[in-house]
Amino acid sequence: MGKTRRPKAIVSLIVCLSLMAGLFYFGGVSSAAVQFSDDFEDGNADGWTVQYGTWSVEQEGSGYVYYQSGTSTEARSSAGDAAWTDYSVSADVTVEDFGGSNRALVAGRYQDGNNYYALSLYNSSGGKLEIRKKSGGSSSTLVSKTYPLAAGTVYNVKLELAGSTINAYVNGVLELTASDSAIASGGIGLVAKAAVKYDNIVVSDAGAVPSPSPAPTATPEPTPTGSPEPTATPTPTATPTPTATPEPTPSPTPSPSSSPGTQSEYDLTGFSSGNPGGGNLSETDSAYRKVYTAAELGAALKRGSGVKVVEIMNDLNLGWNEIPASAQTSPFAAHNTPLTHPVLLETGVSKITIDGFNGLTIFSANGAKIKHAAFTIKRSSNVIIRNLEFDELWEWDESSKGDYDRNDWDYLTIEESSKVWIDHCTFNKAYDGLVDVKKGTSGVTISWSVFQGDDGGSGSWVTQQINALEANPPAYPMYAYLRSSAVGLSKADIIAVAASQKKGHLVGATEFASDNAELEVTLHHNYYKDIQDRMPRLRGGNAHAYNIVMDNADAWVAKQKITPAMEAALSSKGYKFGVTSNGAISTENGAVLVEKSVITDIASPVRNNQTDPEDASYTGKIRVLDTIYSLNGVSYRGGSESSGSPLAPVPAPAIAFSWNGFTNLPYSYATDDPASLQARLTASNGAGAGKLTWAKANWLLTDY
């Protein structure tokens, strides 16, 4: 059916049936003309104006729905005419994940995000149905009742507005009635802080609607509830019209990437060249799976599932204690039990093993976030992971006295595999490494991704942990010692030192393993923010890093907080607390080439031995070309082989550079000038998840 707006000569039978219950209740009000309808069957959301949130039209079965996947802010999308007064708006609403006690609303007389009435599905105490009012940015509940709600269930809801009378229906039954006259006119709105699907939206004239008797179970609540719905600062009133051109989602600017599909900037290159992933499949293909929940993700990633494309539709919290029992089976497993972080103590951590796949793409169109989980890819080939963010996998390490040698939580570990492409992803601080490549894995490219420590803000992951330690120092001997007069660090000092990420990429986990020679990794257009070590750290094999930024400015400042006297005091107790300052490392005859890159405030930017500089078997080959290096404000641009270069490898005598197994790199690539690289990677369309806004099908392509 697509979209209709007044005037409309023919109303479909489906629309008529969706209105019948309300018409009968009010004694058969005549000529309930349809003002507007949208079932999204045209595959787009033309006519809707998005203010906040992550909105997209998604195929579901043989039809389409309007899907809002973001859960971090209140999402709003509106349509209709600011002059509408008395009418009803109905919709099919399916909440996929309330994300806690959050609401999904269908709004009428919607003037802007701060002025409207709404029918609200509220996930509180088993479920509530509400009529809400938001006026001048202040929210209140006019009337409510207990109403059991379940995620994944379709509710047909209708909000009816006639003069000062406001009625709410669910599945054709009048459930609530309220009276208020503060807002006289406005269009319609969809408002949510939850993952929710809207469909079959119909606006009809309410006609002369008498006020029915109030629903007996309703509880008047004329004052603001103080519930989790955020109170926004009032914004200017919007005036949408039925024929207005929708406000488009902005395309990336100003780079040539603003026209994806015609540019080669995001082509797959590097050692993973030729990797097709799961292929460019249609959403209707049986091998294409849309995932909303942990159980659905587990089913898609189960060995032998036949799934080729997995689209992550919304943020996923995947800790072992927060996933349902139905998901607590292969490929999920409980990971090492958390000991100190107050959030992880509740959620637990899961390990998800992707085993035996040949051809698999996992992506999100909206930069969805995955938390409390570590992934291992093993015995697989042609795997692509794009546009995902990984978070909340670090805790304070009392058990190994700061050596971080217990939990083994890496966001992503690749073993015994070939052809893996990780692109436009974001990896936040983790207990161990961020992305490790092991056991002879070849053909890996990691591109346009962000690897970053914690920002140390008031509510950050690290700050939450330190607050928990600060509340009970005797329970944490290492922390108590840091705060004692023997060391003398303040809480703020500890947060600053702990904020940076200890390890980046370990490539080759075992010394002198016979399959280390097969290791192949390309890193390009990645931004490393406050990563202390391993960008990469290679044992054998080959690694190529070009157009990457290692920006350790904040970590370098934090490093200065640990004085030599403090280091001695910590060492006397066997504690390890400080900031390592290494960049790219090659060992055990590995070959690492770093070119056209930027390295800032790293004491040892280029290393070639981590074990014994006197034993050449532990030394690797490493070359740097045309790279900008600065330390304490002193800058150098050049390579590692120039006389007196600060980019010359340490600590062992340099070995002449050559690739292992070939003379020239087996792929072509284009480089950018490092002088503009940091600005490019940190731009609004730069590296990381959620940066590119383009057609969803582009995430399945490897060549543009």
C-alpha positions in Angstrom: 0.0 0.0 0.0 2.9 2.4 0.8 1.9 6.0 1.8 -1.4 7.9 1.5 -2.3 11.4 2.4 -5.5 13.4 2.2 -7.3 13.6 -0.2 -7.7 9.8 -0.6 -10.5 8.3 -2.7 -10.2 4.7 -1.6 -9.4 3.3 1.8 -8.2 -0.3 1.8 -10.2 -2.9 3.7 -7.3 -3.4 6.1 -7.3 0.2 7.1 -11.1 0.1 7.6 -10.9 -2.9 9.8 -8.2 -1.3 11.9 -10.6 1.6 12.7 -13.8 -0.4 13.4 -13.3 -0.9 17.1 -12.9 2.8 17.8 -15.9 3.7 15.6 -18.2 1.2 17.2 -17.3 2.4 20.7 -18.3 5.9 19.9 -21.7 4.9 18.4 -20.6 4.7 14.8 -19.1 8.1 14.1 -19.5 8.8 10.4 -17.0 9.7 7.7 -13.8 8.8 9.5 -11.7 9.9 6.5 -8.1 8.7 6.4 -5.8 11.7 6.5 -2.5 9.8 6.3 -1.4 6.1 6.2 2.0 4.4 5.8 2.7 0.7 5.8 6.2 1.2 4.4 5.6 -1.3 1.6 7.3 1.1 -0.8 10.6 0.4 1.1 11.2 3.9 2.3 10.2 6.4 5.0 9.5 9.4 2.8 7.3 11.9 4.6 8.9 11.2 8.0 11.3 13.6 9.6 13.8 12.1 12.0 15.1 14.2 14.9 17.0 11.7 16.9 17.6 7.9 16.9 18.5 5.3 14.4 15.6 4.8 12.0 15.4 2.5 8.9 12.9 0.7 6.9 13.6 -3.0 7.2 12.2 -6.0 5.4 10.4 -8.4 7.7 8.9 -11.5 6.1 7.1 -10.4 2.9 6.6 -6.9 4.1 8.4 -3.9 5.6 8.5 -2.1 9.0 9.8 1.2 10.3 12.6 0.2 12.7 14.2 2.3 15.4 17.3 0.4 16.8 19.1 3.0 19.0 18.7 2.7 22.8 21.1 5.4 24.1 18.9 8.4 23.4 15.2 9.2 23.0 14.5 8.6 19.3 11.9 10.7 17.5 10.4 10.6 14.0 7.4 12.7 12.9 5.0 13.2 10.1 1.7 14.9 9.3 0.2 18.4 9.5 0.7 20.9 12.3 -2.9 22.1 11.7 -4.5 18.8 12.5 -6.7 19.0 15.7 -9.2 16.1 16.2 -8.1 12.8 14.8 -6.9 9.3 15.7 -3.5 7.7 15.0 -3.2 3.9 15.1 -0.1 1.7 14.6 1.2 -1.8 15.0 4.0 -1.6 17.6 6.5 -4.3 18.3 9.1 -3.7 21.0 12.1 -5.9 20.3 14.0 -4.9 23.4 12.9 -2.3 26.0 16.5 -2.0 27.2 15.3 -1.8 30.8 12.4 0.3 31.9 11.9 2.3 28.7 8.9 3.4 26.7 7.7 3.1 23.1 5.1 5.9 22.3 2.7 6.8 19.5 2.1 10.5 19.7 -0.6 12.9 18.5 -0.8 16.6 18.3 2.9 16.4 17.9 4.3 19.9 17.6 8.0 19.0 18.3 9.9 16.7 20.6 8.9 18.8 23.6 5.1 19.2 23.0 2.7 16.3 22.3 0.3 13.7 23.7 1.1 10.0 23.5 0.0 6.5 24.1 2.9 4.8 25.9 3.9 1.2 26.3 6.0 1.3 29.4 8.1 -1.6 30.6 7.8 -1.0 34.3 6.7 -3.6 37.0 5.6 -6.1 34.4 4.2 -3.4 32.1 2.1 -0.3 32.0 -0.2 1.4 29.6 -0.1 5.3 29.8 -1.5 8.4 28.3 1.5 10.8 28.4 1.7 14.6 28.0 4.8 16.5 27.2 4.5 20.3 27.3 7.3 22.8 27.2 9.8 19.9 27.6 8.2 18.7 30.8 6.7 15.2 30.8 3.8 13.9 32.9 1.5 10.9 32.9 -2.2 11.9 32.7 -3.5 8.4 33.4 -2.1 4.8 33.5 -2.9 1.2 34.3 -1.1 -2.0 34.7 -0.9 -3.8 31.4 1.3 -6.9 30.8 3.8 -6.2 28.0 6.1 -8.7 26.3 9.0 -7.9 23.9 8.5 -9.3 20.4 4.7 -9.1 20.7 2.7 -6.9 18.2 0.3 -4.5 19.8 -2.2 -2.5 17.7 -2.5 0.8 19.5 -4.6 3.8 18.8 -4.6 7.3 20.3 -7.7 9.3 19.8 -7.9 13.1 20.3 -11.2 15.0 20.2 -11.3 18.4 21.9 -10.0 17.8 25.5 -10.8 14.1 25.4 -7.9 11.7 24.9 -8.6 7.9 24.5 -6.2 5.0 24.2 -7.0 1.7 22.7 -5.0 -1.5 22.5 -6.0 -4.3 20.1 -9.3 -2.5 19.5 -10.2 -2.2 23.2 -10.6 1.1 24.9 -8.2 1.0 27.9 -7.6 4.6 29.1 -9.3 8.0 28.9 -7.9 11.3 30.0 -8.9 15.0 29.7 -6.5 17.8 28.9 -6.6 20.9 26.6 -3.0 22.2 26.8 -2.1 21.1 23.2 -4.7 21.9 20.5 -3.1 20.7 17.3 -0.1 19.0 15.7 1.0 16.1 13.5 2.0 12.6 14.6 5.2 11.3 16.2 6.9 8.0 17.0 9.0 8.3 20.2 11.1 5.6 21.8 14.2 4.8 23.9 14.0 1.2 22.9 14.5 -1.1 19.9 11.0 -1.0 18.3 9.2 -1.6 15.0 6.3 0.5 13.8 4.0 -0.5 11.0 0.5 0.1 9.5 0.2 3.7 10.7 -3.1 5.3 10.0 -4.4 8.8 10.8 -8.2 9.3 10.5 -10.6 12.1 11.4 -12.1 11.6 14.8 -15.3 13.5 13.9 -17.5 14.6 16.7 -16.4 12.3 19.5 -18.3 12.3 22.7 -16.4 11.8 26.0 -16.8 8.1 27.1 -16.9 7.0 30.7 -13.4 6.8 32.2 -11.8 3.3 32.2 -12.4 2.0 35.7 -8.9 0.7 36.2 -7.1 3.8 35.2 -5.1 5.7 37.9 -4.9 9.5 37.4 -1.4 10.8 37.7 -1.5 14.5 37.0 2.0 15.3 38.1 5.3 14.3 36.4 6.4 10.8 37.2 10.2 11.3 37.4 10.5 8.2 35.2 13.4 7.3 33.0 12.0 9.3 30.0 14.5 12.2 29.6 13.3 15.8 29.9 14.7 17.7 27.0 15.4 21.4 26.8 12.5 23.0 25.0 13.2 23.4 21.3 11.5 25.6 18.6 8.2 24.2 17.4 8.5 22.3 14.2 5.8 22.7 11.5 5.7 19.6 9.3 3.3 19.4 6.4 1.9 16.4 4.7 3.8 17.2 1.5 7.0 18.3 3.1 10.2 16.8 1.8 11.6 14.6 4.6 14.8 15.7 6.2 17.5 13.3 4.8 20.1 11.5 6.8 23.2 13.4 6.1 25.9 11.7 4.0 29.5 11.8 5.0 31.3 15.0 4.1 33.6 16.5 3.0 35.7 13.6 1.8 35.2 11.8 -1.5 33.7 9.1 0.6 30.5 11.2 0.7 29.6 9.3 -2.5 30.1 5.7 -1.5 29.5 3.3 -4.4 31.6 5.5 -6.8 34.7 5.8 -4.7 37.4 3.2 -4.0 38.5 4.6 -0.7 36.7 1.8 1.2 37.6 -1.0 -1.1 38.9 -4.1 0.5 42.6 -4.3 0.1 45.6 -5.8 2.0 46.1 -9.4 2.7 42.4 -10.1 2.8 41.9 -9.0 -0.8 39.6 -11.4 -2.6 37.6 -12.2 0.5 33.9 -12.2 -0.6 32.5 -12.7 2.9 28.9 -14.0 2.9 28.2 -12.4 -0.5 25.9 -9.7 -1.6 22.7 -11.4 -0.6 19.1 -10.1 -0.7 17.4 -9.7 2.7 14.9 -12.3 1.6 17.5 -14.9 1.1 17.3 -17.7 3.6 21.0 -17.3 4.4 20.4 -13.7 5.4 19.6 -13.4 9.1 18.5 -10.3 11.0 19.5 -10.5 14.7 17.7 -8.7 17.5 18.6 -10.9 20.5 21.3 -13.1 21.9 19.3 -16.2 21.1 19.0 -15.1 17.5 22.7 -14.4 17.3 23.5 -17.8 18.7 21.3 -19.6 16.2 22.9 -17.7 13.3 26.4 -18.3 14.5 25.9 -22.0 15.4 28.2 -24.2 13.4 26.3 -25.6 10.4 23.6 -23.0 10.5 23.9 -22.2 6.8 23.8 -18.5 7.5 25.9 -16.3 5.3 25.0 -12.8 6.4 24.2 -11.7 9.9 22.8 -8.2 10.3 22.9 -6.9 13.9 19.8 -4.8 14.3 20.4 -3.2 17.7 22.8 -3.0 20.6 23.3 -6.4 22.3 24.2 -7.0 25.9 25.7 -10.5 25.8 27.1 -11.2 29.3 26.5 -14.7 30.5 24.2 -13.7 33.3 22.1 -11.3 31.1 21.4 -13.6 28.2 18.4 -16.0 28.4 18.8 -19.7 29.2 17.9 -20.4 25.5 21.1 -18.7 24.5 23.3 -20.4 27.0 24.5 -23.1 24.6 27.0 -23.3 21.7 28.3 -21.1 20.3 27.9 -19.2 23.6 29.9 -20.2 26.7 30.6 -18.6 30.1 33.9 -16.8 30.1 36.2 -16.3 33.1 34.2 -15.0 36.1 34.5 -11.3 36.8 36.0 -10.3 40.1 36.0 -6.6 40.5 34.0 -4.5 38.1 30.5 -3.7 39.6 28.7 -4.0 36.2 30.5 -7.2 35.1 29.8 -8.8 38.5 26.1 -8.6 37.6 26.3 -9.3 33.9 29.0 -11.9 33.6 31.0 -12.3 30.4 30.4 -14.6 27.5 32.7 -16.2 24.9 31.2 -16.7 21.5 33.0 -19.1 19.1 32.5 -18.8 15.3 33.8 -22.1 14.1 33.9 -23.7 10.7 32.3 -21.0 8.6 33.3 -20.5 4.9 31.8 -17.2 3.8 30.2 -15.1 6.6 29.5 -11.3 6.9 28.5 -9.9 10.3 27.6 -6.2 10.1 25.3 -3.5 11.5 23.9 -0.7 9.4 23.8 1.6 12.4 27.0 0.9 14.2 25.4 -1.3 16.9 27.3 -1.9 20.1 28.1 -5.3 21.6 29.0 -5.5 25.2 30.3 -8.0 27.8 31.4 -10.6 25.2 34.6 -12.0 23.6 34.5 -13.6 20.1 36.8 -16.3 18.7 36.9 -17.0 15.0 38.5 -20.4 14.4 38.9 -22.8 11.4 37.0 -20.3 9.2 37.6 -18.5 6.0 36.2 -15.5 4.1 34.8 -13.8 7.1 33.9 -10.1 7.2 33.0 -8.0 10.3 31.9 -4.4 9.7 30.5 -1.4 11.5 30.2 -2.8 15.0 31.4 -1.4 18.3 32.7 -3.6 21.1 32.7 -2.4 24.7 32.8 -3.1 28.5 35.3 -6.0 28.8 37.8 -4.6 31.3 38.1 -4.8 35.1 40.7 -3.9 37.7 43.2 -6.7 38.1 43.9 -7.5 41.8 44.2 -11.3 41.2 47.5 -11.0 39.2 48.7 -7.8 40.8 48.2 -5.7 37.7 49.8 -8.2 35.3 46.5 -8.8 33.6 47.2 -12.4 33.2 43.9 -14.1 34.4 40.8 -13.3 32.4 42.0 -13.6 28.8 39.2 -11.3 27.6 40.0 -10.1 24.0 37.2 -8.7 22.0 38.3 -10.7 18.9 40.7 -13.6 18.5 41.3 -15.2 15.1 42.8 -18.7 15.0 43.5 -21.2 12.3 41.7 -19.1 9.7 42.2 -17.3 6.4 40.8 -14.2 4.8 39.2 -12.1 7.6 38.3 -8.5 7.1 37.5 -6.2 10.0 36.3 -2.8 8.8 34.8 0.4 10.4 34.7 -1.1 13.9 35.4 0.5 17.2 37.1 -1.4 20.1 37.1 0.1 23.5 39.3 -0.7 26.5 39.6 -4.4 27.2 41.2 -6.6 29.9 43.7 -8.2 27.5 44.1 -7.5 23.8 41.7 -5.9 21.3 42.1 -8.0 18.2 44.6 -10.8 18.3 45.7 -13.1 15.4 47.1 -16.5 16.2 47.8 -20.1 15.1 48.9 -19.5 11.5 46.0 -17.2 10.5 46.6 -15.6 7.1 44.8 -13.0 5.0 43.7 -10.5 7.7 42.9 -6.9 7.0 41.9 -4.5 9.7 40.8 -1.1 8.2 39.1 2.2 9.1 38.7 1.1 12.7 39.2 2.8 16.1 41.0 1.3 19.0 40.8 3.4 22.1 41.3 3.6 25.9 38.8 5.0 28.3 38.1 8.8 28.4 38.2 8.9 32.2 34.9 10.9 32.4 32.7 11.0 35.4 30.6 8.0 34.3 33.1 6.1 32.2 33.8 2.4 32.5 37.1 2.9 34.3 35.7 5.5 36.6 32.8 3.2 37.6 35.4 0.6 38.5 37.6 3.0 40.5 34.6 4.3 42.4 33.8 0.8 43.5 37.4 0.3 44.7 37.4 3.7 46.4 34.3 2.7 48.4 36.1 -0.2 50.0 39.9 0.0 49.8 40.6 -2.8 52.3 39.0 -5.3 50.0 41.5 -4.5 47.3 45.1 -4.5 48.6 46.8 -3.3 45.4 44.4 -0.3 45.1 44.8 0.5 48.8 48.6 0.5 48.4 48.4 2.9 45.5 46.3 5.2 47.6 48.5 4.9 50.7 51.3 7.3 51.6 53.8 4.6 50.4 52.8 5.5 46.8 50.6 8.5 47.2 48.5 8.5 44.1 45.1 10.3 44.1 41.9 8.7 42.8 42.1 11.0 39.8 45.7 9.9 39.1 44.7 6.3 39.2 41.9 6.8 36.8 44.3 8.7 34.4 46.9 5.9 34.5 44.3 3.1 34.2 42.4 4.8 31.3 44.7 3.8 28.4 44.5 0.3 26.9 47.5 -2.0 27.6 47.6 -4.1 24.4 46.5 -3.8 20.8 47.3 -6.6 18.4 49.3 -9.7 19.3 50.1 -11.5 16.0 51.4 -15.0 16.8 50.8 -16.1 20.4 53.5 -18.8 20.8 57.2 -18.3 20.5 58.7 -19.9 17.4 55.5 -21.8 16.5 55.9 -23.5 13.2 52.8 -21.8 11.8 53.9 -18.3 12.7 55.5 -18.1 9.2 51.9 -18.1 7.8 50.7 -15.0 9.7 49.6 -12.1 7.5 48.0 -8.9 8.7 47.4 -5.5 7.0 46.5 -2.5 9.2 45.4 0.6 7.4 43.5 3.8 8.2 43.1 2.8 11.8 43.2 5.3 14.7 44.9 4.0 17.9 44.0 6.4 20.8 46.0 5.8 24.0 47.0 2.2 23.2 50.2 1.4 25.2 51.6 -1.4 23.2 51.4 -3.8 20.2 50.4 -1.8 17.0 51.1 -4.6 16.1 53.4 -7.0 17.9 54.4 -9.7 15.4 56.1 -13.1 15.8 57.2 -14.4 12.4 55.1 -13.9 9.3 54.3 -10.5 7.7 52.5 -7.4 8.8 51.9 -4.2 6.8 50.7 -1.0 8.5 50.0 2.1 6.4 48.1 5.2 7.1 47.6 4.5 10.8 47.7 6.9 13.6 49.1 6.0 17.0 48.0 8.9 19.2 49.3 8.4 22.8 49.3 12.0 24.0 47.0 11.5 27.0 48.7 8.2 27.9 52.0 9.9 27.8 50.8 12.6 30.2 49.5 9.9 32.6 52.8 8.0 32.4 54.5 11.0 34.0 52.4 10.6 37.1 54.4 7.5 38.1 57.6 8.7 39.6 60.8 6.5 39.9 60.1 6.4 43.7 56.6 5.2 43.1 57.9 2.5 40.6 60.3 1.3 43.3 57.6 1.1 45.9 55.3 -0.8 43.5 58.0 -3.2 42.5 58.8 -4.0 46.1 55.3 -5.4 46.5 55.2 -7.1 43.1 52.6 -4.7 41.8 52.5 -3.6 38.1 50.9 -0.2 37.5 52.0 2.2 34.9 51.9 3.0 31.2 53.9 1.0 28.7 55.0 3.1 25.7 55.7 0.9 22.7 54.5 1.2 19.1 55.1 -1.3 16.3 57.1 -4.4 17.2 58.6 -7.2 15.1 60.2 -10.3 16.6 61.4 -13.8 15.7 62.2 -12.9 12.0 58.8 -11.3 11.4 58.6 -8.6 8.8 56.7 -5.3 9.7 56.5 -2.4 7.3 55.1 0.9 8.7 54.5 3.6 6.1 52.8 7.0 5.7 51.7 7.0 9.3 51.7 9.2 12.4 53.1 8.3 15.8 52.7 10.7 18.7 54.2 10.5 22.2 55.4 7.0 22.3 58.8 6.4 23.9 59.7 3.3 21.8 57.9 3.7 18.5 59.7 0.9 16.7 61.0 -2.2 18.4 62.6 -5.4 17.0 63.2 -7.6 20.1 61.1 -8.2 23.2 63.1 -11.0 24.9 66.9 -10.9 24.5 68.6 -8.3 22.2 71.7 -10.5 22.3 69.9 -13.5 20.7 69.2 -12.7 17.0 66.6 -15.5 16.8 64.3 -13.2 18.8 64.9 -10.3 16.5 62.5 -9.3 13.8 62.7 -7.1 10.7 61.0 -3.8 10.7 61.1 -0.8 8.3 59.4 2.6 8.6 58.8 4.9 5.6 57.7 8.5 5.4 56.1 8.6 8.9 55.6 11.6 11.2 56.9 11.0 14.7 56.6 13.5 17.6 57.6 13.2 21.2 57.2 16.1 23.8 56.5 18.5 20.9 59.6 17.6 18.9 58.6 16.4 15.4 60.4 14.3 12.8 59.2 13.1 9.4 61.1 10.4 7.6 62.0 6.7 7.8 63.8 4.2 10.0 66.9 3.9 7.9 68.1 7.5 7.9 71.1 8.3 10.0 70.1 9.3 13.5 66.4 8.6 12.9 64.3 8.4 16.1 62.4 5.7 14.2 65.3 3.3 14.0 64.4 0.0 15.7 65.5 -0.8 19.2 66.9 -2.6 21.2 68.6 -5.2 19.0 70.9 -4.6 16.0 68.7 -4.0 12.9 68.2 -6.8 10.4 67.9 -5.8 6.7 64.2 -5.7 5.8 62.7 -8.3 3.4 59.3 -9.9 3.2 58.9 -13.5 4.2 57.8 -15.8 1.4 57.6 -13.1 -1.4 59.5 -10.2 -2.8 56.7 -7.7 -3.2 53.4 -7.3 -1.4 50.8 -9.4 -3.2 48.2 -6.6 -3.4 48.0 -3.0 -4.6 47.0 -0.1 -2.4 46.9 3.7 -2.3 48.3 5.9 0.5 47.3 9.3 1.9 49.7 12.0 3.0 50.3 11.5 6.8 50.2 15.3 7.3 46.4 15.2 6.9 45.8 11.7 8.3 44.8 12.4 11.8 42.2 14.9 10.7 40.9 12.4 8.2 40.5 9.5 10.6 38.9 11.6 13.4 36.5 13.4 11.1 32.7 12.8 11.3 33.0 10.3 8.5 36.4 8.9 9.6 37.4 5.6 11.2 35.2 3.7 13.5 31.6 2.3 13.8 28.6 4.4 13.1 30.6 6.9 10.9 29.3 6.0 7.5 25.7 6.7 6.5 25.1 5.0 3.2 22.8 2.4 1.6 22.8 -0.7 3.8 23.7 -2.9 0.8 27.1 -1.2 0.7 28.1 -3.1 3.8 27.9 -6.3 1.8 30.2 -5.0 -0.9 34.0 -5.3 -1.0 34.6 -3.1 -4.1 33.0 0.3 -4.8 
